[in-house]
Amino acid sequence: MPLLACTLMFAGVAMAQGAPGGKKLYCWNENGARVCGDALPAHAVDSARTEINARSGLASKQIARALTAEERAAAEAQAKLDKEKAAIAEANSRREQAMVESYATEDDLRRAFGERQAVMDEAIKASRLGIVGRRDTLVALLRRAGENELSGKPVPVPAQQNVRIQHDQLIRQQELLVQQLAEREMIDEELAAALERYHALKQPSKG
């Protein structure tokens, strides 16, 4: 409906509605055109619309269109994600506050991380020793197999199987060492982050 026609209709309805709290007018888009009326048809119930006070001619409410099923599902998923993020943030806040209350000084915090570092250092040391031992065993097995071949003797099946077993175990031990080294580095990074946060929380608030 053209703007002039809407204006005239508003004026007419406003004159007809002399008492406060008269009927409302509704405006919505339909097939690319602006449509206004004093009643909302069923097919426009889910459309975005403006509600207008018929007495004053001023917009009183803006109502967004109804969401589609896909949009509702997306909104629900986002709300769930936001709730989970808020819960994580709250848990982090409680953990940080507990850290401040648990460690009176920076040295106390360092000692706590130092225990984890010491345990991981021992595990790394054991893995390295295990790698050296398995490598020496594998080299000895391969040497004996090579001597058999050089002398024209077949390598016994149990010896072949033992070589494969020792090789597989060596590979697994090396992979474990790589994982342990990464975890050890992560502990150092966690300590640095904890110290930074600890200092920030320990500082008296300004104000």
Secondary structure in CASP SS format (residue, H / E / C, confidence):
PFRMAT SS
TARGET T0000
AUTHOR 0000-0000-0000
METHOD secondary structure of the structure
MODEL  1
M C 1.00
P C 1.00
L H 1.00
L H 1.00
A H 1.00
C H 1.00
T H 1.00
L H 1.00
M H 1.00
F H 1.00
A H 1.00
G H 1.00
V H 1.00
A H 1.00
M H 1.00
A H 1.00
Q C 1.00
G C 1.00
A C 1.00
P C 1.00
G C 1.00
G C 1.00
K C 1.00
K E 1.00
L E 1.00
Y E 1.00
C E 1.00
W E 1.00
N E 1.00
E E 1.00
N C 1.00
G C 1.00
A E 1.00
R E 1.00
V E 1.00
C E 1.00
G E 1.00
D C 1.00
A C 1.00
L C 1.00
P C 1.00
A H 1.00
H H 1.00
A H 1.00
V C 1.00
D C 1.00
S C 1.00
A C 1.00
R E 1.00
T E 1.00
E E 1.00
I E 1.00
N E 1.00
A C 1.00
R C 1.00
S C 1.00
G C 1.00
L C 1.00
A E 1.00
S E 1.00
K E 1.00
Q E 1.00
I E 1.00
A C 1.00
R C 1.00
A C 1.00
L C 1.00
T C 1.00
A H 1.00
E H 1.00
E H 1.00
R H 1.00
A H 1.00
A H 1.00
A H 1.00
E H 1.00
A H 1.00
Q H 1.00
A H 1.00
K H 1.00
L H 1.00
D H 1.00
K H 1.00
E H 1.00
K H 1.00
A H 1.00
A H 1.00
I H 1.00
A H 1.00
E H 1.00
A H 1.00
N H 1.00
S H 1.00
R H 1.00
R H 1.00
E H 1.00
Q H 1.00
A H 1.00
M H 1.00
V H 1.00
E H 1.00
S H 1.00
Y C 1.00
A C 1.00
T C 1.00
E H 1.00
D H 1.00
D H 1.00
L H 1.00
R H 1.00
R H 1.00
A H 1.00
F H 1.00
G H 1.00
E H 1.00
R H 1.00
Q H 1.00
A H 1.00
V H 1.00
M H 1.00
D H 1.00
E H 1.00
A H 1.00
I H 1.00
K H 1.00
A H 1.00
S H 1.00
R H 1.00
L H 1.00
G H 1.00
I H 1.00
V H 1.00
G H 1.00
R H 1.00
R H 1.00
D H 1.00
T H 1.00
L H 1.00
V H 1.00
A H 1.00
L H 1.00
L H 1.00
R H 1.00
R H 1.00
A H 1.00
G H 1.00
E H 1.00
N H 1.00
E H 1.00
L H 1.00
S C 1.00
G C 1.00
K C 1.00
P C 1.00
V C 1.00
P C 1.00
V H 1.00
P H 1.00
A H 1.00
Q H 1.00
Q H 1.00
N H 1.00
V H 1.00
R H 1.00
I H 1.00
Q H 1.00
H H 1.00
D H 1.00
Q H 1.00
L H 1.00
I H 1.00
R H 1.00
Q H 1.00
Q H 1.00
E H 1.00
L H 1.00
L H 1.00
V H 1.00
Q H 1.00
Q H 1.00
L H 1.00
A H 1.00
E H 1.00
R H 1.00
E H 1.00
M H 1.00
I H 1.00
D H 1.00
E H 1.00
E H 1.00
L H 1.00
A H 1.00
A H 1.00
A H 1.00
L H 1.00
E H 1.00
R H 1.00
Y H 1.00
H H 1.00
A H 1.00
L H 1.00
K H 1.00
Q C 1.00
P C 1.00
S C 1.00
K C 1.00
G C 1.00
END
